[in-house]
Amino acid sequence: MSARICAVVAIGKNRELGKEGKLLWHIPDDLARFKRLTLGHPIIMGRKTFESIVSYLGKPLQGRTNIVVTRDADWKYEGVIVVGSLEEGIAKAKDLDAEEIHVGGGAQIYEQALPHIDKLYLTLVDDVKEADSFFPPYEQEFTTKVFEEKREWNGLKYTWVDLERG
């Protein structure tokens, strides 16, 4: 059985992801959902996303194999698999014999990964924020809704929607 490639992502009404390397929303139960879904699975991300996670948490994501895509051949980080392309990252993740492989962003990585992704775990935030990174258009390809739950935190409405390719 081949590993399923997934993305767990929170986006606003305009598919906005982040600004200046930071998440736009820090919704506690959504961050817990991200952890629950990705724990025990390899996660592929770009170097800037990885560095923003380390800056925020003080360390890489724990309990997951962190695979970082970078064009900088000299870049290294202890305990992290460093690759030069998304395709190489997917191949390394498949070598780990994981049931699911997660793509963790940022925008460039999501755009490159979208044709490979089988399932999206979306948090659709009912909000518009200024952003400099956006999730690529996905609506035409991911048309099978397998889960939906409306939620609210501190007056902010959002919906968890899991989509598979239609």
MIDOSE-1310 file (N, C-alpha, C; in nm, 2 decimals, decimal comma, always signed):
residues 166
msar	+0,08/-0,12/+0,00/+0,00/+0,00/+0,00/+0,09/+0,13/+0,00; +0,05/+0,22/-0,08/+0,13/+0,34/-0,09/+0,09/+0,44/+0,01; +0,18/+0,52/+0,06/+0,15/+0,62/+0,16/+0,06/+0,73/+0,10; -0,04/+0,77/+0,18/-0,13/+0,88/+0,14/-0,06/+1,01/+0,18
icav	-0,06/+1,10/+0,08/+0,00/+1,23/+0,10/-0,11/+1,33/+0,14; -0,09/+1,40/+0,25/-0,19/+1,49/+0,31/-0,14/+1,63/+0,34; -0,22/+1,72/+0,35/-0,18/+1,86/+0,40/-0,28/+1,90/+0,51; -0,23/+1,95/+0,62/-0,32/+2,01/+0,72/-0,29/+2,16/+0,72
vaig	-0,39/+2,24/+0,69/-0,37/+2,38/+0,67/-0,49/+2,46/+0,71; -0,46/+2,58/+0,77/-0,56/+2,68/+0,81/-0,55/+2,79/+0,71; -0,66/+2,83/+0,65/-0,66/+2,94/+0,55/-0,79/+3,03/+0,58; -0,77/+3,15/+0,54/-0,88/+3,25/+0,55/-0,97/+3,24/+0,42
knre	-1,06/+3,34/+0,42/-1,16/+3,34/+0,31/-1,09/+3,36/+0,17; -0,97/+3,42/+0,17/-0,90/+3,44/+0,04/-0,79/+3,34/+0,03; -0,79/+3,23/+0,10/-0,69/+3,13/+0,10/-0,56/+3,18/+0,16; -0,57/+3,28/+0,24/-0,44/+3,34/+0,30/-0,39/+3,24/+0,40
lgke	-0,26/+3,23/+0,41/-0,19/+3,14/+0,50/-0,11/+3,21/+0,61; -0,03/+3,31/+0,57/+0,06/+3,37/+0,66/+0,11/+3,50/+0,62; +0,18/+3,57/+0,71/+0,24/+3,69/+0,68/+0,38/+3,70/+0,75; +0,48/+3,74/+0,67/+0,61/+3,75/+0,73/+0,66/+3,63/+0,80
gkll	+0,63/+3,51/+0,75/+0,67/+3,39/+0,80/+0,60/+3,34/+0,93; +0,48/+3,40/+0,96/+0,41/+3,36/+1,08/+0,27/+3,33/+1,04; +0,21/+3,24/+1,12/+0,07/+3,20/+1,10/-0,02/+3,32/+1,13; -0,14/+3,32/+1,06/-0,23/+3,44/+1,08/-0,32/+3,41/+1,20
whip	-0,34/+3,29/+1,24/-0,43/+3,25/+1,35/-0,36/+3,15/+1,44; -0,38/+3,17/+1,57/-0,33/+3,07/+1,67/-0,45/+3,02/+1,75; -0,52/+2,93/+1,69/-0,64/+2,88/+1,75/-0,61/+2,75/+1,82; -0,61/+2,75/+1,96/-0,56/+2,64/+2,03/-0,61/+2,50/+1,99
ddla	-0,74/+2,48/+1,97/-0,79/+2,34/+1,93/-0,75/+2,31/+1,79; -0,73/+2,41/+1,70/-0,68/+2,38/+1,57/-0,53/+2,34/+1,57; -0,45/+2,41/+1,65/-0,31/+2,36/+1,67/-0,31/+2,22/+1,72; -0,40/+2,19/+1,82/-0,41/+2,05/+1,87/-0,45/+1,95/+1,76
rfkr	-0,54/+1,99/+1,67/-0,58/+1,91/+1,56/-0,46/+1,88/+1,47; -0,38/+1,98/+1,44/-0,26/+1,97/+1,36/-0,17/+1,87/+1,42; -0,15/+1,88/+1,55/-0,06/+1,79/+1,62/-0,11/+1,65/+1,61; -0,24/+1,63/+1,64/-0,30/+1,50/+1,65/-0,29/+1,43/+1,51
ltlg	-0,32/+1,50/+1,40/-0,32/+1,45/+1,27/-0,18/+1,41/+1,22; -0,08/+1,49/+1,26/+0,06/+1,48/+1,20/+0,15/+1,39/+1,29; +0,12/+1,38/+1,42/+0,20/+1,30/+1,51/+0,23/+1,16/+1,46; +0,35/+1,12/+1,46/+0,39/+0,99/+1,42/+0,41/+0,97/+1,27
hpii	+0,39/+1,08/+1,20/+0,40/+1,08/+1,05/+0,51/+1,17/+1,01; +0,58/+1,14/+0,90/+0,68/+1,24/+0,84/+0,61/+1,37/+0,80; +0,67/+1,48/+0,81/+0,61/+1,61/+0,76/+0,72/+1,68/+0,68; +0,68/+1,72/+0,56/+0,77/+1,78/+0,47/+0,73/+1,93/+0,47
mgrk	+0,84/+2,02/+0,48/+0,81/+2,16/+0,48/+0,93/+2,23/+0,42; +0,91/+2,36/+0,38/+1,02/+2,44/+0,33/+1,11/+2,49/+0,45; +1,23/+2,54/+0,42/+1,32/+2,58/+0,52/+1,26/+2,70/+0,60; +1,20/+2,80/+0,53/+1,15/+2,91/+0,60/+1,04/+2,87/+0,70
tfes	+0,95/+2,78/+0,66/+0,84/+2,73/+0,75/+0,91/+2,66/+0,87; +1,01/+2,57/+0,84/+1,08/+2,50/+0,95/+1,14/+2,60/+1,05; +1,20/+2,71/+1,00/+1,27/+2,80/+1,08/+1,17/+2,88/+1,16; +1,05/+2,91/+1,11/+0,94/+2,98/+1,18/+0,89/+2,89/+1,29
ivsy	+0,88/+2,76/+1,27/+0,83/+2,67/+1,37/+0,94/+2,66/+1,49; +1,06/+2,65/+1,45/+1,17/+2,65/+1,56/+1,17/+2,78/+1,63; +1,15/+2,89/+1,56/+1,14/+3,02/+1,63/+1,03/+3,03/+1,73; +0,91/+2,97/+1,69/+0,79/+2,98/+1,77/+0,80/+2,88/+1,89
lgkp	+0,84/+2,75/+1,86/+0,84/+2,65/+1,96/+0,97/+2,63/+2,03; +1,08/+2,68/+1,97/+1,21/+2,66/+2,03/+1,28/+2,53/+1,99; +1,21/+2,45/+1,90/+1,26/+2,32/+1,86/+1,18/+2,28/+1,74; +1,23/+2,18/+1,67/+1,15/+2,12/+1,56/+1,02/+2,05/+1,61
lqgr	+0,93/+2,02/+1,52/+0,81/+1,95/+1,56/+0,85/+1,81/+1,62; +0,80/+1,78/+1,74/+0,84/+1,66/+1,81/+0,75/+1,55/+1,77; +0,80/+1,42/+1,77/+0,72/+1,31/+1,74/+0,68/+1,29/+1,60; +0,76/+1,36/+1,51/+0,74/+1,35/+1,37/+0,88/+1,36/+1,30
tniv	+0,90/+1,29/+1,19/+1,02/+1,31/+1,12/+1,01/+1,44/+1,04; +1,09/+1,54/+1,07/+1,09/+1,66/+1,00/+1,18/+1,65/+0,87; +1,12/+1,67/+0,76/+1,19/+1,67/+0,63/+1,18/+1,81/+0,57; +1,30/+1,88/+0,56/+1,31/+2,02/+0,52/+1,36/+2,03/+0,37
vtrd	+1,28/+2,10/+0,29/+1,32/+2,12/+0,15/+1,39/+2,26/+0,14; +1,52/+2,26/+0,09/+1,59/+2,38/+0,08/+1,68/+2,38/-0,05; +1,70/+2,49/-0,11/+1,80/+2,50/-0,22/+1,94/+2,52/-0,17; +1,95/+2,55/-0,04/+2,09/+2,57/+0,02/+2,15/+2,44/+0,06
adwk	+2,24/+2,39/-0,02/+2,30/+2,26/-0,01/+2,38/+2,25/+0,12; +2,42/+2,36/+0,18/+2,50/+2,36/+0,31/+2,41/+2,37/+0,43; +2,28/+2,39/+0,42/+2,20/+2,40/+0,53/+2,18/+2,27/+0,60; +2,19/+2,27/+0,74/+2,17/+2,15/+0,81/+2,11/+2,18/+0,95
yegv	+2,04/+2,09/+1,00/+1,98/+2,10/+1,14/+1,98/+1,96/+1,20; +2,03/+1,95/+1,32/+2,04/+1,82/+1,39/+1,90/+1,75/+1,40; +1,90/+1,63/+1,36/+1,78/+1,55/+1,37/+1,68/+1,57/+1,26; +1,71/+1,64/+1,16/+1,62/+1,68/+1,05/+1,68/+1,62/+0,92
ivvg	+1,59/+1,56/+0,83/+1,63/+1,52/+0,70/+1,62/+1,64/+0,61; +1,73/+1,67/+0,54/+1,74/+1,78/+0,45/+1,74/+1,73/+0,31; +1,65/+1,79/+0,22/+1,64/+1,75/+0,08/+1,64/+1,87/-0,01; +1,68/+1,85/-0,13/+1,69/+1,96/-0,23/+1,56/+1,98/-0,31
slee	+1,46/+1,89/-0,30/+1,34/+1,91/-0,37/+1,22/+1,84/-0,30; +1,10/+1,88/-0,34/+0,98/+1,82/-0,28/+0,98/+1,67/-0,32; +1,01/+1,64/-0,44/+1,01/+1,50/-0,49/+1,10/+1,41/-0,41; +1,22/+1,47/-0,38/+1,32/+1,40/-0,29/+1,26/+1,38/-0,15
giak	+1,19/+1,48/-0,10/+1,13/+1,47/+0,03/+1,03/+1,36/+0,04; +0,94/+1,36/-0,07/+0,84/+1,25/-0,07/+0,90/+1,12/-0,08; +1,01/+1,10/-0,16/+1,08/+0,97/-0,17/+1,14/+0,93/-0,03; +1,20/+1,02/+0,04/+1,26/+0,99/+0,17/+1,14/+0,96/+0,27
akdl	+1,03/+1,03/+0,26/+0,92/+1,00/+0,35/+0,86/+0,86/+0,32; +0,85/+0,82/+0,19/+0,80/+0,69/+0,16/+0,90/+0,58/+0,21; +1,03/+0,61/+0,21/+1,13/+0,51/+0,26/+1,10/+0,48/+0,41; +1,04/+0,57/+0,48/+1,01/+0,55/+0,62/+0,89/+0,46/+0,65
daee	+0,83/+0,42/+0,54/+0,72/+0,32/+0,55/+0,60/+0,38/+0,63; +0,57/+0,51/+0,61/+0,46/+0,57/+0,68/+0,33/+0,55/+0,61; +0,22/+0,55/+0,69/+0,09/+0,53/+0,64/+0,04/+0,66/+0,57; +0,08/+0,78/+0,64/+0,05/+0,91/+0,58/+0,18/+0,99/+0,58
ihvg	+0,19/+1,07/+0,48/+0,30/+1,17/+0,47/+0,23/+1,31/+0,47; +0,27/+1,40/+0,55/+0,21/+1,53/+0,56/+0,30/+1,64/+0,50; +0,23/+1,73/+0,44/+0,30/+1,85/+0,38/+0,27/+1,97/+0,47; +0,37/+2,04/+0,52/+0,34/+2,14/+0,62/+0,37/+2,28/+0,57
ggaq	+0,39/+2,30/+0,44/+0,40/+2,44/+0,39/+0,55/+2,48/+0,37; +0,57/+2,60/+0,34/+0,48/+2,71/+0,32/+0,42/+2,71/+0,18; +0,38/+2,83/+0,13/+0,31/+2,84/+0,01/+0,37/+2,78/-0,11; +0,50/+2,80/-0,13/+0,57/+2,73/-0,25/+0,56/+2,58/-0,24
iyeq	+0,58/+2,53/-0,12/+0,58/+2,38/-0,11/+0,44/+2,33/-0,13; +0,34/+2,40/-0,07/+0,20/+2,36/-0,10/+0,17/+2,36/-0,25; +0,21/+2,46/-0,32/+0,19/+2,47/-0,46/+0,25/+2,36/-0,54; +0,38/+2,33/-0,50/+0,45/+2,21/-0,57/+0,38/+2,08/-0,53
alph	+0,33/+2,07/-0,41/+0,28/+1,94/-0,36/+0,14/+1,91/-0,40; +0,06/+2,02/-0,43/-0,08/+2,00/-0,46/-0,11/+1,88/-0,56; -0,04/+1,87/-0,67/-0,07/+1,75/-0,76/-0,05/+1,62/-0,69; +0,04/+1,61/-0,59/+0,07/+1,48/-0,52/-0,03/+1,45/-0,41
idkl	-0,09/+1,56/-0,36/-0,17/+1,54/-0,23/-0,30/+1,46/-0,26; -0,33/+1,37/-0,17/-0,45/+1,29/-0,18/-0,57/+1,34/-0,09; -0,53/+1,41/+0,02/-0,63/+1,45/+0,12/-0,59/+1,58/+0,18; -0,68/+1,67/+0,19/-0,66/+1,80/+0,26/-0,74/+1,80/+0,39
yltl	-0,67/+1,83/+0,50/-0,74/+1,86/+0,63/-0,74/+2,01/+0,64; -0,85/+2,07/+0,61/-0,85/+2,22/+0,60/-0,92/+2,28/+0,73; -0,87/+2,39/+0,77/-0,94/+2,47/+0,86/-0,97/+2,60/+0,79; -1,10/+2,62/+0,76/-1,15/+2,73/+0,68/-1,19/+2,84/+0,78
vddv	-1,11/+2,94/+0,80/-1,13/+3,05/+0,90/-1,22/+3,15/+0,83; -1,33/+3,19/+0,90/-1,42/+3,29/+0,85/-1,37/+3,43/+0,88; -1,26/+3,46/+0,82/-1,19/+3,58/+0,84/-1,10/+3,62/+0,72; -1,07/+3,75/+0,71/-0,98/+3,80/+0,61/-0,87/+3,88/+0,68
kead	-0,75/+3,84/+0,65/-0,63/+3,91/+0,71/-0,54/+3,94/+0,60; -0,46/+4,05/+0,62/-0,35/+4,08/+0,53/-0,25/+3,97/+0,54; -0,20/+3,93/+0,42/-0,11/+3,81/+0,41/-0,02/+3,83/+0,29; +0,09/+3,76/+0,30/+0,19/+3,76/+0,19/+0,21/+3,62/+0,14
sffp	+0,14/+3,52/+0,20/+0,15/+3,38/+0,14/+0,01/+3,33/+0,14; -0,02/+3,25/+0,03/-0,15/+3,20/+0,01/-0,15/+3,05/-0,03; -0,25/+2,98/+0,00/-0,27/+2,84/-0,04/-0,31/+2,84/-0,18; -0,26/+2,75/-0,26/-0,30/+2,74/-0,41/-0,45/+2,70/-0,42
pyeq	-0,51/+2,74/-0,54/-0,65/+2,70/-0,56/-0,66/+2,54/-0,56; -0,76/+2,49/-0,49/-0,77/+2,35/-0,47/-0,91/+2,30/-0,50; -1,01/+2,39/-0,51/-1,15/+2,36/-0,52/-1,19/+2,27/-0,63; -1,12/+2,28/-0,75/-1,16/+2,20/-0,86/-1,12/+2,06/-0,85
eftt	-1,01/+2,03/-0,78/-0,96/+1,90/-0,77/-1,01/+1,82/-0,64; -1,03/+1,89/-0,54/-1,07/+1,83/-0,41/-1,22/+1,85/-0,39; -1,30/+1,76/-0,44/-1,45/+1,78/-0,43/-1,52/+1,68/-0,35; -1,45/+1,58/-0,29/-1,52/+1,49/-0,21/-1,50/+1,52/-0,06
kvfe	-1,61/+1,57/+0,01/-1,60/+1,61/+0,15/-1,63/+1,48/+0,23; -1,53/+1,45/+0,32/-1,54/+1,33/+0,40/-1,57/+1,37/+0,55; -1,55/+1,50/+0,58/-1,57/+1,54/+0,72/-1,60/+1,69/+0,72; -1,69/+1,74/+0,81/-1,71/+1,88/+0,82/-1,76/+1,91/+0,97
ekre	-1,70/+2,01/+1,03/-1,74/+2,04/+1,17/-1,72/+2,19/+1,19; -1,83/+2,26/+1,22/-1,82/+2,41/+1,24/-1,78/+2,43/+1,39; -1,69/+2,53/+1,41/-1,64/+2,55/+1,54/-1,63/+2,70/+1,56; -1,60/+2,74/+1,68/-1,58/+2,88/+1,72/-1,48/+2,89/+1,83
wngl	-1,40/+3,00/+1,83/-1,31/+3,02/+1,94/-1,30/+3,18/+1,96; -1,33/+3,23/+2,07/-1,32/+3,37/+2,10/-1,39/+3,45/+2,00; -1,51/+3,41/+1,95/-1,59/+3,48/+1,85/-1,54/+3,46/+1,71; -1,43/+3,39/+1,69/-1,38/+3,36/+1,55/-1,44/+3,23/+1,51
kytw	-1,52/+3,23/+1,40/-1,58/+3,11/+1,34/-1,49/+3,05/+1,24; -1,48/+2,91/+1,25/-1,40/+2,84/+1,15/-1,46/+2,70/+1,13; -1,43/+2,64/+1,02/-1,48/+2,50/+0,99/-1,37/+2,41/+0,96; -1,37/+2,29/+1,02/-1,28/+2,19/+0,98/-1,35/+2,11/+0,87
vdle	-1,28/+2,10/+0,75/-1,33/+2,03/+0,64/-1,22/+1,94/+0,59; -1,25/+1,81/+0,58/-1,15/+1,72/+0,52/-1,20/+1,68/+0,38; -1,11/+1,70/+0,28/-1,15/+1,68/+0,14/-1,05/+1,58/+0,07; -1,11/+1,50/-0,01/-1,03/+1,41/-0,09/-1,05/+1,45/-0,24
rg	-0,96/+1,40/-0,32/-0,98/+1,42/-0,47/-1,11/+1,37/-0,52; -1,18/+1,44/-0,60/-1,31/+1,40/-0,65/-1,30/+1,31/-0,78
